[in-house]
Amino acid sequence: MDIELLPSEEIQAGFLSAAIADEETDLLPHLSANRSQAETILWSIKEAALKLTGEVMTDPRHLAVTRLRDKDFLLDASMTASAPVRRAFVQLVDVSPLYVVALATLEPINRTSVTVRQDGEALSCKLSSAELTGFSGSFRGRRASSGDEIKVK
Protein backbone atom coordinates (compact mmCIF):
# COMPACT_ATOMS: atom_id res chain seq x y z
CA MET A 1 0.00 0.00 0.00
CA ASP A 2 1.13 3.52 -0.69
CA ILE A 3 -0.35 6.81 0.45
CA GLU A 4 0.75 10.09 -1.10
CA LEU A 5 -0.29 13.64 -0.41
CA LEU A 6 -1.59 15.09 -3.67
CA PRO A 7 0.02 18.36 -4.76
CA SER A 8 -2.20 21.43 -4.79
CA GLU A 9 -3.83 22.46 -8.05
CA GLU A 10 -1.34 25.33 -8.45
CA ILE A 11 1.74 23.12 -8.49
CA GLN A 12 2.97 22.38 -11.99
CA ALA A 13 4.24 19.01 -13.19
CA GLY A 14 7.69 18.40 -11.85
CA PHE A 15 10.34 15.77 -11.29
CA LEU A 16 7.83 12.91 -11.51
CA SER A 17 7.60 13.49 -15.28
CA ALA A 18 10.86 11.55 -15.51
CA ALA A 19 9.11 8.51 -13.98
CA ILE A 20 6.59 8.06 -16.80
CA ALA A 21 7.04 5.21 -19.26
CA ASP A 22 6.23 6.06 -22.88
CA GLU A 23 3.15 3.86 -22.86
CA GLU A 24 1.74 5.66 -19.78
CA THR A 25 1.38 9.12 -21.34
CA ASP A 26 -2.21 8.47 -22.48
CA LEU A 27 -3.11 7.20 -19.00
CA LEU A 28 -2.39 10.49 -17.18
CA PRO A 29 -5.60 12.36 -18.14
CA HIS A 30 -7.63 9.40 -16.79
CA LEU A 31 -5.92 9.73 -13.41
CA SER A 32 -6.49 13.47 -12.95
CA ALA A 33 -7.09 16.59 -15.01
CA ASN A 34 -4.18 18.15 -13.11
CA ARG A 35 -0.92 16.84 -14.60
CA SER A 36 1.02 17.09 -11.34
CA GLN A 37 -1.66 15.16 -9.46
CA ALA A 38 -1.83 12.56 -12.24
CA GLU A 39 1.94 12.04 -11.98
CA THR A 40 1.67 11.64 -8.19
CA ILE A 41 -1.12 9.06 -8.58
CA LEU A 42 0.96 7.14 -11.13
CA TRP A 43 3.95 7.26 -8.78
CA SER A 44 1.78 5.93 -5.94
CA ILE A 45 0.59 3.01 -8.09
CA LYS A 46 4.21 2.08 -8.84
CA GLU A 47 5.30 2.49 -5.20
CA ALA A 48 2.46 0.29 -3.90
CA ALA A 49 3.38 -2.49 -6.34
CA LEU A 50 7.07 -2.34 -5.46
CA LYS A 51 6.33 -2.40 -1.73
CA LEU A 52 4.28 -5.55 -2.33
CA THR A 53 6.88 -7.37 -4.40
CA GLY A 54 9.92 -6.09 -2.51
CA GLU A 55 11.61 -5.09 -5.74
CA VAL A 56 13.85 -2.04 -6.00
CA MET A 57 12.99 0.71 -8.46
CA THR A 58 16.09 1.28 -10.57
CA ASP A 59 14.29 3.23 -13.28
CA PRO A 60 10.58 4.02 -12.87
CA ARG A 61 10.20 4.08 -16.66
CA HIS A 62 10.86 0.34 -16.65
CA LEU A 63 7.49 -0.10 -14.92
CA ALA A 64 4.33 0.34 -16.97
CA VAL A 65 0.87 0.88 -15.55
CA THR A 66 -2.16 -0.21 -17.59
CA ARG A 67 -5.72 0.71 -16.66
CA LEU A 68 -7.96 -2.35 -16.37
CA ARG A 69 -11.13 -0.63 -15.13
CA ASP A 70 -11.98 2.70 -13.57
CA LYS A 71 -9.70 2.43 -10.50
CA ASP A 72 -8.03 -0.90 -11.14
CA PHE A 73 -4.59 -1.11 -12.73
CA LEU A 74 -1.96 -3.64 -13.73
CA LEU A 75 1.73 -2.96 -13.24
CA ASP A 76 4.12 -4.88 -15.48
CA ALA A 77 7.43 -4.35 -17.27
CA SER A 78 7.46 -1.47 -19.75
CA MET A 79 8.60 -1.82 -23.36
CA THR A 80 12.01 -0.38 -22.37
CA ALA A 81 12.53 -2.58 -19.30
CA SER A 82 15.87 -4.33 -19.19
CA ALA A 83 14.71 -7.01 -16.74
CA PRO A 84 11.46 -8.77 -15.88
CA VAL A 85 9.16 -7.19 -13.32
CA ARG A 86 6.76 -9.08 -11.10
CA ARG A 87 3.20 -8.20 -12.11
CA ALA A 88 0.94 -6.58 -9.54
CA PHE A 89 -2.66 -5.47 -9.50
CA VAL A 90 -3.25 -2.04 -7.98
CA GLN A 91 -6.50 -0.54 -6.81
CA LEU A 92 -6.92 3.19 -6.16
CA VAL A 93 -9.02 3.85 -3.10
CA ASP A 94 -10.84 7.16 -2.62
CA VAL A 95 -9.90 8.58 0.76
CA SER A 96 -10.03 12.34 0.42
CA PRO A 97 -9.23 14.97 -2.17
CA LEU A 98 -5.92 15.49 -0.37
CA TYR A 99 -4.50 11.95 -0.63
CA VAL A 100 -4.16 9.07 -3.04
CA VAL A 101 -4.19 5.54 -1.62
CA ALA A 102 -2.94 2.70 -3.83
CA LEU A 103 -3.40 -0.90 -2.70
CA ALA A 104 -1.36 -3.56 -4.53
CA THR A 105 -2.08 -7.29 -4.60
CA LEU A 106 -0.65 -10.22 -6.56
CA GLU A 107 -4.13 -11.19 -7.77
CA PRO A 108 -7.09 -8.96 -8.60
CA ILE A 109 -9.46 -8.45 -5.67
CA ASN A 110 -12.98 -7.14 -5.25
CA ARG A 111 -13.54 -3.59 -4.11
CA THR A 112 -11.91 -2.85 -0.78
CA SER A 113 -13.29 -0.95 2.18
CA VAL A 114 -10.67 1.33 3.72
CA THR A 115 -10.79 3.32 6.93
CA VAL A 116 -8.12 5.98 7.34
CA ARG A 117 -7.64 7.57 10.74
CA GLN A 118 -5.36 10.47 11.61
CA ASP A 119 -3.59 10.83 14.92
CA GLY A 120 -1.48 13.97 14.78
CA GLU A 121 0.81 13.59 11.79
CA ALA A 122 0.35 9.81 11.46
CA LEU A 123 -2.17 8.12 9.20
CA SER A 124 -3.30 4.59 9.92
CA CYS A 125 -5.27 2.46 7.47
CA LYS A 126 -7.42 -0.59 7.95
CA LEU A 127 -8.51 -2.58 4.92
CA SER A 128 -11.20 -5.17 4.47
CA SER A 129 -12.49 -7.15 1.53
CA ALA A 130 -13.48 -10.75 0.91
CA GLU A 131 -9.85 -11.54 0.10
CA LEU A 132 -8.13 -9.32 2.69
CA THR A 133 -8.79 -9.47 6.40
CA GLY A 134 -6.94 -7.92 9.27
CA PHE A 135 -4.42 -5.95 7.22
CA SER A 136 -3.42 -2.59 8.63
CA GLY A 137 -0.59 -0.17 8.14
CA SER A 138 0.63 3.15 9.46
CA PHE A 139 1.86 6.03 7.39
CA ARG A 140 3.30 9.46 8.12
CA GLY A 141 1.89 12.43 6.33
CA ARG A 142 0.44 15.88 6.72
CA ARG A 143 -2.79 16.31 8.60
CA ALA A 144 -5.91 16.37 6.45
CA SER A 145 -8.12 19.39 6.90
CA SER A 146 -11.31 17.48 6.13
CA GLY A 147 -11.60 15.64 9.45
CA ASP A 148 -10.08 13.05 11.71
CA GLU A 149 -11.53 9.92 10.18
CA ILE A 150 -12.44 9.17 6.59
CA LYS A 151 -14.32 6.01 5.56
CA VAL A 152 -14.27 4.70 2.03
CA LYS A 153 -16.48 2.05 0.47
C-alpha positions in Angstrom: 0.0 0.0 0.0 1.1 3.5 -0.7 -0.4 6.8 0.5 0.7 10.1 -1.1 -0.3 13.6 -0.4 -1.6 15.1 -3.7 0.0 18.4 -4.8 -2.2 21.4 -4.8 -3.8 22.5 -8.1 -1.3 25.3 -8.5 1.7 23.1 -8.5 3.0 22.4 -12.0 4.2 19.0 -13.2 7.7 18.4 -11.8 10.3 15.8 -11.3 7.8 12.9 -11.5 7.6 13.5 -15.3 10.9 11.5 -15.5 9.1 8.5 -14.0 6.6 8.1 -16.8 7.0 5.2 -19.3 6.2 6.1 -22.9 3.1 3.9 -22.9 1.7 5.7 -19.8 1.4 9.1 -21.3 -2.2 8.5 -22.5 -3.1 7.2 -19.0 -2.4 10.5 -17.2 -5.6 12.4 -18.1 -7.6 9.4 -16.8 -5.9 9.7 -13.4 -6.5 13.5 -12.9 -7.1 16.6 -15.0 -4.2 18.2 -13.1 -0.9 16.8 -14.6 1.0 17.1 -11.3 -1.7 15.2 -9.5 -1.8 12.6 -12.2 1.9 12.0 -12.0 1.7 11.6 -8.2 -1.1 9.1 -8.6 1.0 7.1 -11.1 4.0 7.3 -8.8 1.8 5.9 -5.9 0.6 3.0 -8.1 4.2 2.1 -8.8 5.3 2.5 -5.2 2.5 0.3 -3.9 3.4 -2.5 -6.3 7.1 -2.3 -5.5 6.3 -2.4 -1.7 4.3 -5.5 -2.3 6.9 -7.4 -4.4 9.9 -6.1 -2.5 11.6 -5.1 -5.7 13.8 -2.0 -6.0 13.0 0.7 -8.5 16.1 1.3 -10.6 14.3 3.2 -13.3 10.6 4.0 -12.9 10.2 4.1 -16.7 10.9 0.3 -16.7 7.5 -0.1 -14.9 4.3 0.3 -17.0 0.9 0.9 -15.6 -2.2 -0.2 -17.6 -5.7 0.7 -16.7 -8.0 -2.4 -16.4 -11.1 -0.6 -15.1 -12.0 2.7 -13.6 -9.7 2.4 -10.5 -8.0 -0.9 -11.1 -4.6 -1.1 -12.7 -2.0 -3.6 -13.7 1.7 -3.0 -13.2 4.1 -4.9 -15.5 7.4 -4.3 -17.3 7.5 -1.5 -19.7 8.6 -1.8 -23.4 12.0 -0.4 -22.4 12.5 -2.6 -19.3 15.9 -4.3 -19.2 14.7 -7.0 -16.7 11.5 -8.8 -15.9 9.2 -7.2 -13.3 6.8 -9.1 -11.1 3.2 -8.2 -12.1 0.9 -6.6 -9.5 -2.7 -5.5 -9.5 -3.2 -2.0 -8.0 -6.5 -0.5 -6.8 -6.9 3.2 -6.2 -9.0 3.9 -3.1 -10.8 7.2 -2.6 -9.9 8.6 0.8 -10.0 12.3 0.4 -9.2 15.0 -2.2 -5.9 15.5 -0.4 -4.5 12.0 -0.6 -4.2 9.1 -3.0 -4.2 5.5 -1.6 -2.9 2.7 -3.8 -3.4 -0.9 -2.7 -1.4 -3.6 -4.5 -2.1 -7.3 -4.6 -0.7 -10.2 -6.6 -4.1 -11.2 -7.8 -7.1 -9.0 -8.6 -9.5 -8.5 -5.7 -13.0 -7.1 -5.2 -13.5 -3.6 -4.1 -11.9 -2.9 -0.8 -13.3 -1.0 2.2 -10.7 1.3 3.7 -10.8 3.3 6.9 -8.1 6.0 7.3 -7.6 7.6 10.7 -5.4 10.5 11.6 -3.6 10.8 14.9 -1.5 14.0 14.8 0.8 13.6 11.8 0.4 9.8 11.5 -2.2 8.1 9.2 -3.3 4.6 9.9 -5.3 2.5 7.5 -7.4 -0.6 7.9 -8.5 -2.6 4.9 -11.2 -5.2 4.5 -12.5 -7.1 1.5 -13.5 -10.7 0.9 -9.8 -11.5 0.1 -8.1 -9.3 2.7 -8.8 -9.5 6.4 -6.9 -7.9 9.3 -4.4 -6.0 7.2 -3.4 -2.6 8.6 -0.6 -0.2 8.1 0.6 3.2 9.5 1.9 6.0 7.4 3.3 9.5 8.1 1.9 12.4 6.3 0.4 15.9 6.7 -2.8 16.3 8.6 -5.9 16.4 6.4 -8.1 19.4 6.9 -11.3 17.5 6.1 -11.6 15.6 9.5 -10.1 13.0 11.7 -11.5 9.9 10.2 -12.4 9.2 6.6 -14.3 6.0 5.6 -14.3 4.7 2.0 -16.5 2.1 0.5 
